[in-house]
Amino acid sequence: MSGVARCATVLAVSKRTPPAKRPGKNWPTPLFDVTAQPPDVRVAGADEGSDPRVVMEAVLGGFAQITDPVEAEVLGSTFLGAIGLLGADVAAVAASELVSVIEAVGDPRAAGMLAVLATLGEGPIGEAATAGLDRLRACGVAAPEWMAALSAPVSARDCVELCEDDQTLVLAARFDRAGAGHAVMILVDPQDCGEAAEIMLLDCADLTEALAKLHRAAKRDKVRLTTTVIDPAEFRWRAEAAMDARDYHDRDDQDDPFDSDDIADVDDLFDDAGFFDDDDLDDEDGPGYRALAPLLRARLRALPLSTKPKPPHGEGDEFEVTGLLAALDRLAALPGVFGGPAAAVPVKSSPKLPAKRKTRDGPAPVLQLRVDLRGSKPPIWRRLQVRGDIALRELHTVLQVAFNWHSTHMYAFDTAYGQFGSPDPELGLRSDAKVTLEQVAAGPGTKLTYTYDFGDDWEHLITVEDTVPSEDASIYPRCVGGRRKAPPEDCGGIWGYQELLGILDNPAHEEHQDRLEWLGIDRPDQHDPAHFDTDEVNDAFTALLQNSRRRK
């Protein structure tokens, strides 16, 4: 599929993308439900070799039904959020080629779409859309009636900040433009550098009740939640800081997560991207963070700038986890607010994460680790040597290779400084992308826990045994010892694995043949639980390093 066709198809999907779940059954109805538009505007054959203009005309056919400028902006924002997920290369194609395809349609629908992209888009795509719109106007193309409102001044009022212990949990404001208004609420995650966790677009009248609901819930749970009125410049400063932190983490956590040449199915693309998840749908849908971020950015650009410098942000360890974390978790768990039962046990504060190694500190030591799979009898373990400055996310990959897991489930490192993994506020997981092993494991004798698959619960005890002299940096990680084959994934945890071995040893068992087929083997002796080969692990490490270098 050409770059233009791919971008056009992404836009077609964004028109029908179900938004993320909103917290609580009685949460205010979103201002616009993008699923109310035609459910599928893609055309047959919008794959390899399809005409980008045919795809775009189908998209604009649904776009023509819009009568409200904010509704148009929601769809345009969803599109910009989608191409943002696809990376810089696809965004460049959108700016250089896709805008021309929209312009070539040459009717009021195209003018409306270009006007939205010019309003919301920053950089090349916004500039290209503005130029394309000017050319359509010069040719006498009529504009939709609602389009004039896009250029009207935007103002903010009733800007508030909801805090606990002087830390931001929620930012909210009402925006007015051309005699119409809407409200925005931003949920802030103090657990992860104060990043923007979610954006909600509401009718102005619903904001008061939404904020009151938060206060009532906080009071029931004995959380001291205070509301402070802030001016528009301060609101912009705080909102942009929260969104900048989110963008930073998304880039860290998804280092080029998409290879646009490998997209086989657009539905799979959005599932894999986390753009929406069927499990996240509610009876009352509303656009989620990625869909609304470009729209909110545009609103913020219309507000006065603060004279304060932006807050520092780097590795995500400038902020200590305080009692605010427990407060947010309790708020997030309250019925009718963020869903789920109230948290019964408050989350304890963790010590501040030590600073990361600087270049002037010299090379990182090599740490020798003993990694034991808890509950295994006879013991299953590995002895590994890794550089101390390895990121925990990279260590996760190393452990997956060492135990022949396949990284198909969630995981967490439990350390003296908190829990780290793929960021998840509900589970209390902070990002592990930039936290290094030596930050959480000071030296020999330090222990931490690595849990893989929260269903089967494969828990590993990691013990730093020693520091060893560093040799050629290219040989790490490496395995220098171990015992026994690791259990296969999804076998039911350590007890399920023991049951599996018993069934394999008993040809008369009614599940014997089924388990052989599940393992993909013909005979029980093809699964030798006592087998372990250090060279096999190191060969797998070599392949891992080679693949990593090829990707770079």
Buried (B, 14 or more C-beta within 10 A) or exposed (E): BBBBBBBBBBBBBBBBBBBBBBBBEEBBBBBBBBBEBEEEBBBEEBBEEBBBBBBBBBBBBBBBEBEBBBBBBBBBBBBBBBBBBBBEBBBBBBBBBBBBBBBEBEEBBBBBBBBBBBBBBEEBBBBBBBBBBEEBBEEEBEBBEBBEBBEEEBEBEBBBBBBBEEBBBBBBBBBBBBEEBBBBBBBBBBBBBBBBBBBBBBBBEBBBEBBEBBBBBBEEBEBEBEEEEBEBBBBBBBBBBBBBBBBBBBEBBBEEBBEBEEBEEBEEBBEEBBBBBEEBBBEBBBBBBBBBBBBBBBBBBBBEEBEEEEBEBEBBBBBBBBBBBBBBBBBBBBEEBBBEEBBEEEBEBBEEBBEBBEEEEEEBBBBBBBBBBBBBEEEBBBBBBBBBBBBBBBBBBBBBBBBBBEEEBBBBBBBEBBBBBBBBBEEBBBBBBBBBBBBBBEEEEBEBBBBBBEEBEBBBBBBBBBBEEBEEEEBBBBBBBBBBBBBBBBBBBBEBBBBBBEBBEEEEEEEBEEBBEEBEEEEBEEBEBEEBEBEEBBEBBEEBBEEEEEEE
